[in-house]
Structure formats: C-alpha cells, structure tokens
Amino acid sequence: MKEIVPSPPPIVRNQFETIRELFTKNVVPSYGRFDLAFSHGAGSHLFDVNGRRYLDLGGGIAVCALGHAHPAITEALVEQSRKLVHTSNFYYHEPQGRLAQSLVSLIGPGKIFFCNSGGEANEGLFKLARKFGHDEGRFEILTAINSFHGRTLAGISATGQDKVKKGFEPMVAGFRQVPFNDLAAMRAAISPATVAILIEGIQGEGGVTPASPAYLLGLRQLCDEKKMLLLMDSVQCGHFRSGRFQSFQRILEGVSGGENFLPDGISMAKSLGGGFPMGAFWVRGPHADLLGAGTHGTTYGGSPLACAVGLKVLEVIAKEKLEANARDTGEFLKSGLLQLKQCHPKVVREVRGLGLMLGFELAKEISTLPGDPTKSVAVRFTNLLHAAGLLAIPAGAQIIRLLPALNLSRAEAEEGLKIIEAVAARLAT
Ligand SMILES: *Cc1c(COP(=O)(O)O)cnc(C)c1O
C-alpha cells in the first residue's frame, strides 16, 4: 500500500489536523467521519486539503448528479441569485411552477410540494397519509425491514433499522415494519388502522436491494383493494439514478401490467438539487388537493434559487442524455463488479443494483482485511478504497455502495473498477 499512498508532508498533515480539531471542539459528533477533508472538486474527482485526487463514486451519497463544480449549476446559481433568492411561499414565482410542471410530466398526473430534504419530503407523505385516513380513524403506515426514511422523529419511526431508533424511544405511533419484497407479509400486517404502505423502489441504506416487479404490482393491487395509499421513498433511487426517472419505471420495464403503474405519493431529494439542498414530494391526481391551504408548509421550500438549480439539473440531464448514461455506464460497472465476484468470491459475495445505484456485498469476515477490528468490514474496506484513491459509501456492515454522478464517463468507470479490483485482489491473496 505504501507506494500508492505516500505520507503527506508534515506541514500539509497539519492542515487536515487543524480542520479535524475544529470539528472535535465545535461540531456535534453525531457522524462517524473518515479522516479526509476536501477542498474542491471537478466532475467526478475530489481533491483533499493535501492536494490528493480521488475518484468520487459516492457522489456525496447520490446527491451530486452532475458531479462537482458543474458550470451549468454555478451559472444557474449566479444568474438566479442576481434576480431573486427567496420570497417565501406567500407568493408565486416562475421557477417553482416550472419545476413542478417538469416533475409532474416525468411521473404522471399529480402535483408537487417542495421542501428542503429527504426527511422532510417523507414527513410530508406521512402527513398526507394521516389526512387521507383521518375521518375513518386510520393512521398506520406499514414500511419495510432494512428501509431508511430519514432522521426526523417520524423518519426513524418509519425506518426499519433498530440502530437509528436506539436511544430515541418512544417512537412516533403508527409505524410498523414487515420484511421487504414479501407481499404476503405485507398483506398479513394490514390492520383496520392501516392507511398507507411506504417502500423504497431500491433500498439504499439497507444495502441496495431493488423491489421485485411482482412486489410493486402486488402492493398496488393491495392498496387499491384496501383503499390505502402506496407511497414510495425515491430520495436515493430516484432522479434517473436507476436509468429511468423513477426506479419503478425501470423495474417494471417490459413487465406486463406495469405500463400504467403509479404510486400515490413519491418523496424526492438528493439528486434533485444536484448538491443544492432541496426536497419534494409528488401526490397523484386524485389526492393532489388533500393538503389544502394552511395544512402543510415550510419557509424555504421551493425557493426561486433552489428551483432554478433543479430546473438546470433536469435540463443538463436531458441535453447530455444522462438517463442513458446511467443505464449504460451502470451496466458496465455492474458487469465489472460481477467479474470481480467471480475472481474473488471470498471477498465479494454479491453484486446488486440498477443503473448508477450499485452495491457489492463483502464476505462477513475477511481475515486479510487490515484496520480496526471493532469497525465493520464495510468501513475497513472503504478505508482501503480511500487509500487507493477512490471514494465509495459503506452501507450496513458488509456492503459498499457506488452512487456516482450521472455523467460518470466510461473511462472513469474503468478507473474505478481497476482500483476496486486491485484492493480486492490484494485481500484475496
Ligand atoms: C437520504 C435518504 C433520506 C433522508 O434524506 P435527508 O435529505 O438526509 O433528510 C430518506 N430516504 C432515503 C431512501 C434516503 O436515502
């Protein structure tokens, strides 16, 4: 490893340590951070304060849809901020109306509410479901084990992972989890109080697990039958990441009965603003006016600045055909990872995902894996990738996620595969 990672000169090391010290003293320690501090980026590359270059296949956790420092985003920010940054939702403005129109045309008949994050978008869906069932006394929302729905109090109540709930009990009432991709379990869990089902089209934090076509179609049928809302958390798997705007559009491609599939609500964030913080949810036509005047709101949501950037991200994705790139470059990356699994089955156990939302599962124990044995295999493997110049995102104890920019080039994908292969090969020997 020594030849790949020269130690930084002492003066530079001080710069990182100075930054870390500021955090240790002043920032709430709620994150397990890696020992890296970045100063700037360009496209799919990031540069740390030591001047070292990294290939970023984490994309800021599926946020930087156009990579880093994309000139079109900079231009939209500068141009719009010269005109109007914020007005509040007491008034109308063109960018919010136009972005809503674009999102509706990409999904289907319905309306959009704008907010500022994924957690907030899910909160909106929870309130929508409560309002929908209120007069009948229905309020319960069923979600999936291993799901992730954000860090708000209702978000952790909805999330199917104990580690996010621990220490924050009691949970918000009205959420229950059942196994993912198990239609019978979902049907069996419905109570007279159940009003909605919420799932991710592709589970992200839970380890990159796509919903099966039969599960999606079955949930739609179940919700119609029981007059419940089908809600989808597309915060991570949406915005063309799967190779289509919505992951369910990709999953149901060519599946009979899938042509007209639509959920009743969809939450969005992450890639929506390409790095500018914003979130949104779409509500299907029949329920689009359920949240009437005064029932829901946020001060910042859908500001002229945020929406101008959101529109620009969509424009670049269309102009540069990034939907097709996510599909093709994703397919290329996935086949490379599958090859890796074949070569080193004792290191890489499984490869999952669609488009540029990919995950590979590592073996539970890799005896050759260096690093702090109290840290998970995923974190220790990620440290090795970092040392070799590649950024990826751990999920759970054993999974590494690749959530790169949608404009990742073939050459960059090759560069990434080479690095992952080198790290895996070293551990396999
Ligand atoms: C990231 C994420 C969220 C939370 O979004 P924030 O912007 O961090 O609040 C919710 N759901 C899913 C599936 C996510 O990946």
The ligand as an SDF file (V2000), in Angstrom:
LIG
                    3D

 15 15  0  0  0  0  0  0  0  0999 V2000
  -31.0720   10.0780    2.3380 C   0  0  0  0  0  0  0  0  0  0  0  0
  -32.4050    9.4510    2.4530 C   0  0  0  0  0  0  0  0  0  0  0  0
  -33.4390   10.0390    3.2060 C   0  0  0  0  0  0  0  0  0  0  0  0
  -33.2120   11.2550    4.0500 C   0  0  0  0  0  0  0  0  0  0  0  0
  -32.9020   12.3790    3.2980 O   0  0  0  0  0  0  0  0  0  0  0  0
  -32.2470   13.6460    4.0410 P   0  0  0  0  0  0  0  0  0  0  0  0
  -32.0980   14.6480    2.9430 O   0  0  0  0  0  0  0  0  0  0  0  0
  -30.9610   13.1890    4.6380 O   0  0  0  0  0  0  0  0  0  0  0  0
  -33.2200   14.0790    5.0820 O   0  0  0  0  0  0  0  0  0  0  0  0
  -34.6740    9.4350    3.1930 C   0  0  0  0  0  0  0  0  0  0  0  0
  -34.9030    8.3120    2.4870 N   0  0  0  0  0  0  0  0  0  0  0  0
  -33.9410    7.7200    1.7530 C   0  0  0  0  0  0  0  0  0  0  0  0
  -34.2570    6.4950    0.9720 C   0  0  0  0  0  0  0  0  0  0  0  0
  -32.6590    8.2610    1.7300 C   0  0  0  0  0  0  0  0  0  0  0  0
  -31.6910    7.6490    1.0300 O   0  0  0  0  0  0  0  0  0  0  0  0
  1  2  1  0
  2  3  1  0
  2 14  2  0
  3  4  1  0
  3 10  2  0
  4  5  1  0
  5  6  1  0
  6  7  2  0
  6  8  1  0
  6  9  1  0
 10 11  1  0
 11 12  2  0
 12 13  1  0
 12 14  1  0
 14 15  1  0
M  END
$$$$
